[in-house]
Amino acid sequence: MGKNYKILIVEDEEELLEMYKTKLETEGFDVYIASDGDAGYMIAKSSLPDLILLDILMPKVDGYTMLKKLKQDESTQNVPAVIFSNLSQKEEIEKGFKLGARDYIIKTSITPGELVERVKGFLEKYKK
């Protein structure tokens, strides 16, 4: 994709985290990882990624709380976040968008390859 885009994945399931990290790195992305919203927020603040893939249900700090913190912080408020969760209820999706998510991807409905294509499309659209 040209520029080495930085992607932060915040996910508490270790196997998924490693799988998506490997897949995105293979495609040339610089990938940062965190297993809870607190660590994810700190990494987002220090690395200012081009995109955050954010799970909702996590220990310590959940994805909604992290998203809220990102949007309230001047240094991270413009970092685009895409919720990447298995929660597929309409209320959950609406809540994500209301808190500032740019997209909402349901994990079970997408393959790792499709996720990479969505990430590339998102970055092409928003990072020109």
ABEGO torsion letter per residue (X at the ends): XEBBBBBBBBBABAAAAAAAAAAAAAAGBBBBBBABAAAAAAAAAAAGBABBBBBABBBGBBAAAAAAAAAABAAAAABBBBBBBABABAAAAAAAAAAGBABBBBAAABBAAAAAAAAAAAAAAAAX
